[in-house]
Amino acid sequence: MTGTPLIVIEGVTLLASRRIYHITHVDNLPSVVAAGGLYSDRVRAQQNAGQHTIGMNTIKSRRMALPVHVHSGTFVGDFVPFYFCLRSIMLYVIHRANHPELEYRGGQESIVHLSAQLTTVVTCLTSSGVCWAFSFGNAAANYTRFSADPGSCVV
C-alpha cells in the first residue's frame, strides 16, 4: 500500500449530479491542503499525522481489518470515507457528545464538510488509477458488500 489516497463511498443510489461528503476537524485543513488531499486512517497512522480525530477509535480499528474484496489485499481502513448524506450518523453522534466511545467532545462548530461531485471524483480516480469502491451500507459492518463498478448503482 502506497501513500496514494483511496476512497470508499457509503450508500446505494447514485444520481449524475450527486454530491459526496467527508467531515473533518477545521484544524486538519492545513495538513489536507499541504498533502494535496485526504489520506486514509492507515496512511495517517503510518505517517504519524497529528490530526484531530473526530470519529470513534473502536470503529476506526475495526475498519483496519475489514476487507474490501473488490480490491485484493485492501481493507476499509485503507480508504477515505465519503458519504452521500450531508448529515451523517457520526455528525449526529458528535453533536450529541454522549457516546462513551467518542473521544472528541468539541461539538459541530469546528467540523468542516468537504463536498465534491460524485461523477467527477469517480472519473478522476479511475483515470488516475486510484482504488475506490462503493459500499452498500455501513462500511464498518461485516455484512456490507462493495463494488468498484459505477454501473452497479443507478447513475
C-alpha positions in Angstrom: 0.0 0.0 0.0 1.5 3.3 -1.0 0.6 6.8 0.2 -1.9 7.1 -2.6 -5.3 8.2 -1.2 -8.1 5.7 -1.6 -11.8 6.4 -1.3 -14.7 4.3 -0.2 -18.2 5.7 -0.7 -21.1 4.5 1.5 -24.6 4.3 0.1 -26.8 2.8 -2.6 -28.5 5.1 -5.1 -26.4 7.5 -7.2 -27.5 10.3 -9.4 -25.4 12.0 -12.0 -25.4 15.3 -10.0 -25.0 13.6 -6.7 -22.5 15.0 -4.2 -20.4 13.2 -1.7 -19.2 14.4 1.7 -16.4 14.0 4.1 -16.2 15.6 7.5 -13.0 16.6 9.3 -11.9 19.0 12.1 -11.1 22.5 10.9 -7.6 22.2 12.4 -6.9 19.4 9.9 -7.4 21.7 6.9 -3.8 22.9 6.7 -2.4 19.4 6.6 -5.0 18.3 4.0 -4.0 21.3 1.8 -0.3 20.6 2.3 -0.7 16.9 1.4 -2.8 17.8 -1.6 -5.7 15.7 -0.5 -7.2 13.4 2.1 -5.4 10.2 3.3 -6.9 7.1 4.8 -6.6 6.3 8.5 -4.0 3.7 7.8 -1.8 6.1 5.9 -2.3 8.8 8.5 -1.2 6.3 11.2 1.8 5.2 9.2 2.8 8.8 8.8 2.0 9.5 12.4 0.0 12.5 11.3 -1.0 14.5 14.3 -4.5 15.4 13.1 -7.6 15.8 15.2 -9.6 12.6 15.2 -13.4 13.1 15.4 -14.5 9.5 14.9 -14.6 6.6 17.3 -11.3 4.8 17.6 -13.1 1.4 18.0 -14.8 1.8 14.6 -11.5 3.0 13.1 -9.7 0.0 14.4 -12.4 -2.4 13.2 -12.2 -0.8 9.7 -8.5 -1.7 9.6 -9.3 -5.4 9.5 -12.4 -5.5 7.3 -11.5 -6.5 3.7 -12.8 -4.7 0.6 -12.8 -7.7 -1.7 -13.2 -5.7 -4.9 -9.5 -4.6 -4.5 -7.4 -7.6 -3.4 -5.5 -7.0 -0.2 -7.3 -3.8 0.8 -9.2 -3.1 3.9 -11.8 -0.4 4.8 -9.2 1.5 6.8 -7.2 1.9 3.6 -9.9 4.1 2.1 -11.0 7.7 2.9 -14.7 7.6 3.8 -17.1 9.7 1.9 -20.9 9.7 2.4 -23.9 10.5 0.4 -25.7 12.1 3.3 -24.7 15.6 4.3 -25.6 14.9 7.9 -24.0 11.6 8.7 -24.7 9.5 11.7 -21.2 10.3 13.0 -22.1 14.0 12.8 -25.1 13.4 15.0 -23.0 11.4 17.5 -20.6 14.3 17.6 -23.5 16.7 18.1 -24.9 14.7 21.0 -21.4 14.1 22.5 -22.9 11.4 24.8 -21.4 8.2 23.3 -19.0 6.6 25.7 -16.5 5.7 22.9 -16.4 9.2 21.4 -13.2 11.0 22.5 -13.9 14.2 20.6 -16.3 16.4 22.5 -15.9 19.7 20.8 -19.3 19.8 19.1 -20.1 20.5 15.4 -18.8 24.1 15.3 -15.3 23.0 14.4 -16.4 20.3 11.9 -15.9 21.1 8.2 -17.9 19.5 5.4 -15.8 18.7 2.3 -18.0 18.2 -0.7 -17.4 17.0 -4.3 -19.5 15.9 -7.3 -19.5 12.1 -7.3 -19.1 11.6 -11.1 -16.1 14.0 -11.1 -14.4 12.1 -8.3 -15.0 8.7 -9.8 -13.8 9.9 -13.2 -10.7 11.5 -11.7 -9.8 8.5 -9.6 -10.4 5.9 -12.3 -8.3 7.9 -14.8 -5.5 8.2 -12.2 -5.5 4.5 -11.3 -6.5 5.2 -7.7 -8.6 2.4 -6.0 -12.1 3.4 -4.9 -15.2 1.5 -4.0 -18.9 1.9 -3.1 -20.3 0.2 0.0 -23.9 -0.9 0.1 -24.3 0.1 3.7 -22.1 0.8 6.7 -18.6 0.1 5.5 -17.6 -0.9 9.1 -20.2 -3.7 9.2 -19.1 -7.3 8.5 -22.1 -7.9 6.1 -21.5 -5.0 3.7 -20.9 -5.6 0.0 -18.6 -3.4 -2.0 -18.4 -2.6 -5.7 -15.9 -0.7 -7.9 -18.3 -0.6 -10.8 -20.3 2.7 -11.1 -22.8 0.7 -13.2 -23.7 -1.3 -10.1 -25.6 1.7 -8.8 -28.1 3.9 -10.5 -26.0 6.7 -12.0 
